[in-house]
Amino acid sequence: MSLPDDVVFHDEKFVPSADATVRVDSLALRYALSVFEGVRLYRTDAGTVRPWLLEEHLERLAHSLTLMHVPVPDLSGLPVIIAKLVEINSLSDDCYCRIVINAGNVGLLASPVEPLLSVTVRPMGRKKWLAQGRAMRLAVSTRQRAVAEAFPTDVKSICQYAGARLALLDAQAAGFDSCLLSTSDGFVSEAPTATLFAVHSGTLTTPLLADGPLPGITRAWVIAACMRLGIPVRVGRLAPSDLYRADEAFLCGTGLEFAAIGSIDAASFPDAGDTHVFQRLVGQYFAEARNRSTPTALGRWHRD
């Protein structure tokens, strides 16, 4: 895979991506003190490329930084920075923006942090699940989501993904596309980079935030959109046996957008991706993202 050859924003400057470096002995690389957000940009009906749900992502970024005891830098200029990167890199279609705050300074584990802001904006269309109408094959992993008592589950930090990566590799080695992480008492939490929704008799259920899933921005959008569209939705605990009895299930997240689930362990969902609920939500999502309708107000994304 070739390396990106574009302009990024790094350390208060617009620079070629190859020049956007972090010290090898920085706190970010020594202790994983790196917090980030991924934001989708969509081409609107008017032909412009705009960030989607940027305000909510920036709110979550500040929340993560506060919980990590990392100073929150001034984020008010990010809309202008993102727009400038779109212009400089001549981007005219759907993109993905990654906003990263690294602890760029050297020091010891408890040293004060000097935040270093980096922003990239690069082309990204649909993942293969939506682009090709494919359904995912998932396994319920024996690996568990870290509990809040060990590390705050509502922090979007790179260190959150180390265990999820191992669970994903285990699942792929066993022939699955991905997996679902579990809680210490046997309930399902989330996929490595996405939120789970299961459908029983037309009602959507997603795991409680108390069971460890990241408070997803797309998760909050789905809940709010369902309430506005009259689709029953609830937040509650889901055991693997609940999933096996579901009529359908899907994953959602900023990078993934939406992916229908074709099977979980040995349980299959023959109509994955073709159901009224799934198609209606996907259609509504892109209608709002592309500015064809009024955006759904998310409310408080980090609370159930």
C-alpha positions, 0 to 999 in steps of 0.5 A: 500500500502506497503512503499518502502524498498530501498536505496535513495540518500538524503542529500549527502548520500545513505541511506535507504528510511525510513531514508530520512527525512525532518524537519517538520518545514522546509520551504519545509513543511511550505511554499511548497518550493519544486521543483522536476523533474520526469525522466523515465529510460528505459531498452535499446536494449543492456540491460542497464537501462538509463535515458531518456531526462535527460539533458532536465529535469535537465535544467527545474529543474534549471529553476524552482529553479531560478524562485523560488529564490532557489539556484541551487546546482551542478547537474552535479553529478546526472547521476552518482547518478542515475546510482548508485541507479540503481545498488544498488537497482538491477534495471533491467527494466523500472524505474521512477526517482524523483529528489527533491530539498526541502528547508530543513532549518527552517525560515520565508517566505522570509528566504534564502533557503538551498537546500536539494537534494533527489533522488529516482529510483523505478520500473515503467512500463506502466500505465494501459492506455497503458498496457491495451489499455484503453482510458480515460474519461475526463471532462472539469473542472470548476477549472482553471489553475493558471495564470502566474501573480499569480505564474509562470506556468513554475515552476514544484513545488509541490504547482502547484498540489494543485488545480489540485488535487481538480479538479481531485477529482471532476472529479473522483467523477463525474465518470470520469478518469480525467479532463482538467483545463481551463483558465480564458477566457474559453480555455483549458490548460492541464490535472492535470499531463499531456499535451493535444493534439487534432487531427483535420484532421490529424493535432495535436494541443496543447495549448499555453504555454501562456494558462498555461500548464507546458512546458512539456518535453514529449510535446516538444518531441511530437512537435519535433517528429511530425516535423521530421516525417512529421506529421502536428502540431501546437500550439494554443488555444483550446476551449472545442467546438474544442475538441468536434469536434476533430477526436481524442485526447490524453494526454502525460507526463513523468509519464503517457507516453501516454494515448488515450482519449475516451471521453471529457464530452459528446463527444466520440472518438470511435477509441481512441488509434487505430489511425495511428497518436497515434500509430505512435507517441507511437511507435516512442517514445519507439523506441527512448527511447529504443535506436533503433533510433536517439533521436529527438532534442527537441530544447527549451522546454520552448518556443512556 
